[in-house]
């Protein structure tokens, strides 16, 4: 018989070892109630939490708070979820159920306690895994376990970004080491002309989905190679090509070692493109066929998603670097150096052209897509040179617009409201428009009160962060002074992003007189919360960030313009759940999709955005606000000026009047009407369940049908 004292602790540990808990607030609330201080202290990490609380303490606290039934219910729900047989995937995915989809990505954003992501690409990958799990689509993720993750950001007294790197402790993470058929730790080996590269493999359970992560910090590797998986997007081209060799070739070799035969290879961006070549090599060896036949066969079941319309976002490597790291591999598949290089060149005969990972993916994938309609247009133009005989419109790059994993980003209070009005089973039916029709039935006062409570929660969170920032910088602000920062009755704009120049994070600062009038207006003021990181080597991005930070230090703006350090999953969650307006100002058409605004919609916020990415498809004139009309001037300076004018005109003439026009009860009825329409018109379209279903029906099922087909 199980020890009753250990019983609850063991069940909580079982819950903690499956990241299913990250999108179930009823589980999170159990840890919060057991010890709120400890939960915050361990940064919402249940493994670290359980490492510091004994079974006896759990039993004692559970008895005091009557938590036994909640823990047992959560444990039972997880087991039922894992064992469910009538999932959408089982019913609809046919031949995909026989062989899994293998999803490669250089980063995965699943929760703040697992910092192996830098931004949108990783968050999208994490949401893809979670929805695949909810839908019951057999999918395996492949990535890298970064020992230091992406950097922690701090600003100095001059507002300049500085970076800290903190080592991850595997003992504080829900990781299991993968073992081979003999029970030994699985080690993957790749031979290169420089030195062999080895990696061990860890497994994370994300609901029903397995995520396999390669870790190069093993005996037998050089010191340089042991650090290969230390940091995300760090180092030079030499480090990057070895990381991508490990992700692609190493990831594909995990499958071989575990006897997993993929039905579909899905490459999330070009970083993992070498996986296709390793799959080609496997087919060549197994079936004893030449490269061109294996290439054709593998391309039939390969899906490639490109995410960036910015040229610098596509990795390119010098021919000598490619030969040094893939020369041995190239010889194994029987290609000359020039033939191998041709796989990554737009113009195969141009011996000066570098090897592009995106070109490799496009040449070796039968199905390719951008992540919004406008992004697909840009991608077809960008890569038209690969199909010069075709009209641009016939370049084979389609689109599946990104969506977000709703339960990961929806505030618990809003979830409760939806359950009451949309029905208990609404999460399983969220892709149907009629489900969202019931939003109209929510009482205006109830919706506004819920939104205001989330806004106050955001403000309290930001104030806590600001106290820590002030203490570190030696700014001697009292608690009372910090508590005057941000006002829940003031229109609150959220503006958080990666600080790259094309995202124009400082566009709203470009007309300081108008900004000052808005911020200091006594009747219809505005307050703005900024957050975001610049790449460690992007000084121009850091300079943009510094402009905002300096303004936030200015006593004239201190209570109304805020920069919150160290943008991460947790800060993003609070922002998208609590702001009134989400501001997005990319230079059109350089925003591939931009999913943060989709998260805001779910929580009652409205978008104020340039008509780019997803918003170009979403905006209907009544579900948010547009900056401009979609024009693109040839001179970026002129376009910046125009968009700044449009931004301020829209704020002054549309956003502020609507927000501050309130009835006798203090409810802005016109604003709430727009909130509801945004949820109704966008909630069913821009969620990850719809996105993953699109991939399954349009890409995975046709690709899987070709897995075992070879016709020449």
N, C-alpha and C positions, 0 to 999 in steps of 0.2 A: 504494500500500500504506500502511496506517495506521502511524503512528509507534509502535513498540512501547513507547516510554517513556510516551507519552500514553495508550496503550490502556486501562490500568487506571483511570487518573484519569477518563477519559471515561465508562467504564462505571459508575463510582461516581457520577458526576454525573447520569447517566441514572437511576440508582436513586434518587438524592436528589430528583429533580424529580417523582417520583410518590410520593404519601404512602402508597402500598402498603407501603413499608418500615416504617411505624409499627406495623404489626401482624405483622411478620415478624422475630422476634428473631435469626434467622441473619444478617440484613442489619445489624441494630444491632450485633451482636457483631463484625462486620468493622471498623466504625469504632472501636469500643472497643479492639480489639486493635491497630489501626494506631497509635493514640496515646491511651491512656486519659486522660492529663492534659488534652490538648487537647479531647477529647470532652466532659469535664466543664466545661472552661473556656467552651466555646461553647454550654453548656446543651443538649446533645444535638441540635444543629442541624447536619445534614450539609452544607448549603450553606455555612454559615459555616465549618465544618470544612475543606471543600475549598478555600475561599478562602484558607486559611492554610497549606495544605500543597501543595508543588509536585508535579508528576507524577514528578519524579525521586525525591523523598522517598517517595512512594507505592510506586514500583517497588522502591526499596531495602528498605523495611519489609516489603513483600509477599514479597520474596525471602527475607528473614531468617525470617519467620514462616510461610512456605509458604502464602500466602493466595491465590495465583493461581486455583487451582481453586475456592475458595469464592466469590471475586468473580465468576468466569465462570458458576458454577452459579446464583448469585442473579440475575445479569443474564438468564440463559436462562429461569429460572423466571418472572421478571416478563414477559418477552415471551410465553411460553406462556400465562400468565394473561390477558394482554391480547387474545390472538388466539383464545382458546378459543371454540368455536362451540356446544358442547352444555351450556350453562348451564341452571340451573333456570328462569331468566327466559325464555330463548329457547324452551324446551320448553313452558312452562306459561302464558306471559303473552299469547299470541295477539296481539290487536289493540293491546295496549300497546306491542308491539315496533315498530309503525308510527309512533307518535307518543309522545314521551317523557313521563314524569311529571316535572313541574317542582315542586320542593320549596323553598318559601320559608321562611326562618327569620332572625330578627334576629341570631342568633349560631350559631357552629359550633365545637364543641370537638373538635379532631382530634389535637392533640399540644401539649405545653408550648412548643414552639418557635414556635407560631403562636397567640398569645394574643388571639384574637378571640371569646372566650367568657367568661362570668362564672360559670356553674354548671350545674345539672342540665339546664336547657333546651338549652343549647349542646352539652353532652356527649351528650345524647340525639340531637340533630340530627346530630352527627358520627358516632355509632354507626349511625344510620339510613342515612347515605350509604355507610358501609363495608360494611354487610350488603347493601345494594342492589347494590353493586359485586360482592361475592362471589357473589351469586345471579344476577348478570347481568341485572338489571332495568334497562331504559333509563331513567335518571333524571338530571336536571340540578338542581344546587343553586343557589339565588340568595340572596345575603346582602350584607353591607356589610364593607368592609375598614377596620377601625378603626386609625387611625395610632398611637394610644397604647393600644389594647386596653382591658382592664379594669385596675384599678390594682394596683400592687405594694403589699403590706401590710407595715408595720413597727409594732411596739409601742414606746411610750416606757417610761421607768422606772416610770411609774405604771400601766402595762398598758393605756393608751388607744391605740386604733388610729389610725394616721396613714397617709396615702396618698401614693404616688409614682406619677408617670406617665412612662413611658419611650417615646420615639418608636421605632416600628418602622423598620427599614431594609429596603426592598424587595429590595435587593441581597443580603440574607441569607435571603431566602425563596424558595421554589420557584414564583414568580409569573411569568406571561407576560401581557403586555399584549394585550388582544383588539383586533383590527383589523377595519375594515369591508371591504366588497367592493372598495373602491379601494385597500386596503392601508394606509389611514391609521388612527391610533388611534381606536377607537370612542368617541364622546362622546354621552351620553344627555342630552336637554334636556327640562325640565318647566317650563312657564310658570305663574307664580303672580301674584297681584295685587301682591305686594311686589316681586319680582324673579325673573328666570329662574333656575332651578337646574340646574346641569350636573354631570356625573360621567363619569369614565373607567371602564373595565371591566378587571378582571384575571381571569385564569383560574388555578385550581389543579386539578391532576389527583389525584383520590382513587381509586386503582385504575382501574376502568373508568368512573368517574363524574366529570363535570366540575362544578366549583364556580365560579360566576361571582360576582365581588365588585365592588360599586360603590364608588368612591372620589371624594369631592367636592373633594379638594384639587387643583383645576385652575385654570388661568388663565381669567379671565372671571367667576368667582364672587366674590361679596363676601367680605371677610375672615371674616365670620360663617359664610357657607356653606362656605368652605374648611375650617373647623373642624367642619363638621357630622358628618363621619365620624371625628372625632378619638377620641372616648371612647364606650364602651359604657354605656348607661343613665345618662348624665349630663345636666345641664342641666334646663331647665324645659319646660313644655308646648309652648312655641313651637319649641324645638329638637326635641322629640320628634315633633311632627307633621310637621316637615320631614324628619326621618330616616325616618319611616314612609311619607311620600309618595315619598321616593327609593327605599326598599326595594320598595314595592308597585308604584307606577306605573312607576318607573324600571326595576325588575326585569322587568316585563312588556314594556317597550319594548326591552330587550336582545333578547328572543326575536324580536320583530318585525324588529329590525335584522339579526339573524343568520338570518332566514328559518326560524325554528324554530316549528312549530305544536304546541302542547301537547295531549297526549291527556288529561291530568289535571292540574289545579292542586291542589297539596296545601299548605295553609297551616299551618305549625307555630306555633300561637298567633296572636293577633289582630293582632300588630304589622304584618303584611304584607297586611291585608285590602283595602287600596286596589288590590291587583293584580287583584282580581275586577272592579272598576269599569273598569280599563283594558282588560281582556279584553272586557268588555261593549262599551266604546267601539269597539274594533277590529272586533267582529262587526257592530255597527250601521253602521259606515262601509263595511265590505267587502260586506255583503249588503243594505245600504240598508233595514234594518228598524228599527222603533221600539224604544225602551228596554225595554218590558215583554217583548217577544219575545226580544230578545238576553239580557235578564236570566234568563229561564227557561232558555234554551239553555245559557248558561254555568254556571248553578247545577247542571245535570245532571252536569257533569264536574268539579265543585269539591268537594274534601274539606277539612274543617276539623277540626283537633285542638286542643282547649283543654287547658291544663295547670294551671290554678290555680283552686281553690275559694275563694280569698281575694279579697274584693271589690276591694281596693286593687290587685290584680294586673291589672285590666282597664282599659286606657287609655281615658280619656274627655276630650273636647275641647269647649271653649265654642263656641257657634254662630258667634261673630265670628271665632274662630281658623280654623274650618273654611271659612268664606266667604273669608277672606283668602288661604288657601293652595289651596283647591280651587274657588273661584268660577269661574275661567276654565274649568276642567275640567267643572264642573257645567253651564255654559252649552253646552259642546260636546255633551253628551249630552242636552240639551233638558229638564232638570229645573228646577223652581222651587227656591228656597232651602229652602222648607218640605218639599217632596217629597224633596229630597236629605237633609235632616236626618232625615226619617222613616226612612231606611234604617238609621240608627244609634241609633234610639230604641225602647225597649220600648213606650212609649205615644206613637205618632206625633202625637197631638193635643196633647201636653203641650209647649208652646213653651219651657218653662223647662228641659226635660231636655237634658243634654249629649249629645254624639255619642259612642257607645261602639263601639270597634273590634270587640269580641267580638259585639255585636249585629249589626253589619254582616256579619260572617262567617257568623253563624248564619242570617241572613235571605237570604243569597246562596249558600248551600251546600246541596246536596241531602243530603250525607252529613257527619255531625258525630260526633265521639267524644271521650270522656274517656280517661284513660290508666290506669284501673283500674276494677274493678266498682263499688267504693264511691264513687270519684270521679264516675262516670257518674250514680249516684243523686243525689249532691250537685248536679251540674250540671243535672239535670232539674228539681230543686227550685228552684235559683237562677234558671233561665231559663224557668220555667213561664209567666211573664207574656207571653212571645212567642206562646204557643199556649193562651190562656185557655180555649178551648172543649174542650180535650183533658184527659183525666185525666193526672195527673202521670206515671204509668207509661208513657203513650203519647207523651210529649215525645220528638221524634226525635233523641235524643243517645244513642248506644250507647257501647261501650267496646272498646278494644284495649289490653290491659295492656302497658306498656313492657317491653323487654328490653335486654340489654347486648351489645355486640359482643365476643364471647368472646375472640378472639385478641388484642384490644387490651388486655384486662385480666387475662389469664391469665399467671401467672409462667412463664418459660421452663422452670424445673425441674418445675412441675406439668404443663406441656405435654408434656414428655418422658415423664413418668410415664403420662399419658393415652395417648400414642402406643404405649407398651409394652403397656398393658392394654386399651385401648379399640379399638386398631387404627390403622394409619397414616392411614386416611381418615376418622377420626372427625369432623374439623371439617366435612366435607360432609354428615354424617348426624346432627348433634348435636340435631336437633329430634325424633328418634325415641327414645322411652323405653328401648327395648331396648339402645341403645348404652350408656346409663348404667348398665345392670344390671351391666356388667363392673367397675364401681367396687368391687363386693363382693369381687372377686378380688384386689384390691391388698392386699399384706401390711400388717398393721397397723403394724408397725415401720417399713416403708418409707414409708408415708404420714406417720406421725408425724415421722420424721426429715426428710422433705422440708419439712413444715410448720415444724419448728423451725429449719431452715436459712433459710427465708424470714423467720421472725421475727427471727433474728439479723441478717439483712440490713437489715430495717426499723430495728432498734435502732441499728446502725452509721450508717445514713442520718440518723436523728433526732439522734444525737450530733453528726454533722458540722454539721447545721443549727444546733444549740444552741450550738456553739462560735462560729459566726458571729454569732448573736444576742448572746451574752455579750460578745464583743469590741466590737460596735457600741454596746451599752448601758453599757460600762465595768464589767461585772461580772467581777471578777478571779478567775475559776475556773481551776484548773489542768486540764491534760488528764486527770490522774488523777481529779480530782473529777467531771469530765463523764463519764468512762468508768464511774463508779459509778451514773450515771443509767440506769435501766431494767435489769431482770434477765430474761434469757431463760427462766428457770425459773418466773417469776411470771405468773399469768393476766393477759393484756394486753388491755385494752378500747380499741377505737378509737371516737372520737366526733367526726366531722368533718361540718360542714354550714354552710350560710349562716346567719348569726346574725340570724334574724328571730324575733320574740317567740313566734309560734305554734309554732316548732320546739323551744322549751324546752330549749335547749342546756345550761342550768344546772340542770335538774331533779335531777340526781344530787348537786348541791351543796346541795340544800334541806334535807338532814338531816345537818348537819356532824358530829354525834357518831357516827352510824352510818358515815359516810364515813371518819372518822378511824380507827375500829376496823378497817374493812376494809383500809385502806391500810397500817396499822401492825401488822396481825396477823402474828405470827412463823411461824405454821404454814400459813395459807391466805391470803396477801396478794393484793392487787389493785393493778395500776398502770393508769393511764389516759392515753392520748395524745389531746389535743384539737387541732383545727385548724378554720379557717373564717374567713370574712370577713363583716363587716357592711356594708351599703350605706353609701357615704360620707355620706349625709344622714340615716341612721337612728341617732340618738343612743341610743335605747333598746336597739337591737341592740348598739351599741358598749359600752354599760354592762354588758350580760350577758357579753360577751366579756371585759371588764375584770375581772369577778369571777374568772373562771378564770385569767386571766393573773396576777393578784395572788397567788392561791393557789399557782400554779406557781413564783412567786418566793420563797415562804415556805420557809425552810430545813427546816422540819418536814416538808414535802411534796416537796421539790425532786427527790428521786430517783424518786418514784412518780406525781406528777401533772405532766404536761408540756403546754405549749402550743407548737405549732410554727407559726411565722409563715408567711404568704404561701401559703396553701392553693392549689395549682394541680394540673394534670394529673399532674405527676411525683410530688408528695407523695401525691396520691390513690392512684396506682398502688402506691406502697410500702405505704401503709396497708392497702388492701384485700387485698394479697397477704400481709401479715405478721401481722395481729392474730389473736388467738384468738376475740374476740367483737366484733361490731359493734353499738353501742348507738344506737338511734333512738327519740326520745321526743317526737314531734309531738303537738299537741293534736288528737285525733280529732274530726272527719273532715277535717282541713285539709291532710293530706299527700296530694297528688294520686296519686303513685306511690312515689317514693323508690327509685331504682335502685342506690344504692351497696351496699346489702346483697346485691343479686344478684351483684355482682362478688366480694364476700367469699366467698359460697358456693362459687364456682368454685375458689377457692384454699384451701379447707379450713377457713375460719372459720365461726362460727355466729352467727346473729342473735339479739339480745335487743331486742325492739321492741314498741311499741304496735301493736295490731291495726288498722292503717290502711294505705291504699295497697296495694301489692303483697303485703305480709305478711299482710293480712287474707285473701287468697286462698291464700297459700302455706303457712301454718303448719298442721301436722297433729298437733302434740303431741310429735313425735319428731324433728323436723328443725331444731330451734332452741328458742328460749324466747320466751314471750309475756309482756308487761307488762299485766296485767289481763285482762278478759274482753270487752272491746269496749264497755263502757258509756260514756255521755256525760252527766255531771251538768250541770244547767242553770247552776250556779255554777262558773265557771272555777277559782276558788280551791279549792273542794271537790274538783274533778276533779284539780287539780295535787297536792293532798295525797294523794288516793287513789292516783294513779299513782306518786307517790314511794314510798308504802308498798309497792305491788305490786312496784316495781322492786327495792327492797332485800330484800323477802321472797324474790323469785325468785333474786336473787344469792346470798343467804345459804343458802337451802334447796335450790336446784336446781343453779345454775351451779357454785358453788365445790365442793360435795361431789363432783360428777361429774368436774370437772377434776382435782382433787387425789387422787382414788382411783386409784392406779397399781399395776401389777403388779411383779413382781420385777425386770423389765427397765426399769422407769421409764416404761412406756407406760400412759396412762389409757385402758384398753380401752373403757369405756363411752362416753367422750368421742369416741374415734375411730369407734365404731359410729355415733354421732350425726352425725359429720362425713360419713361415707359415705352415710348415709340422706339427709342434706341434699343432697348432690350428685346422688344417684339420683332423688330426688323433685322436685328443682327445676331441675337443670341443663338438661334438655330443654325446660322450659316458659318460663323467664325469660331467654331469649337473643334478640338482635336479629334473628337469622335467622327465628325463629318469628314475631316481631313484624312484620317486613317482609312475610313470606309472608301473614300475616293481612291486612295492608293491601292486598296485591296481589289476593288472592282475594275479599275481602269488599268492597273499595272501588275499587281501581284498575281491575280488569277490568270491573265494571258501569259505572263512570263513563266509561271509555274507549269503551264501546259506545255511549254517548250523545253522544260528541263531535260526530259528523257528523249526528246525528238532530235534526230539528226538525219538530214536529207541530202547531204552532199558537202 
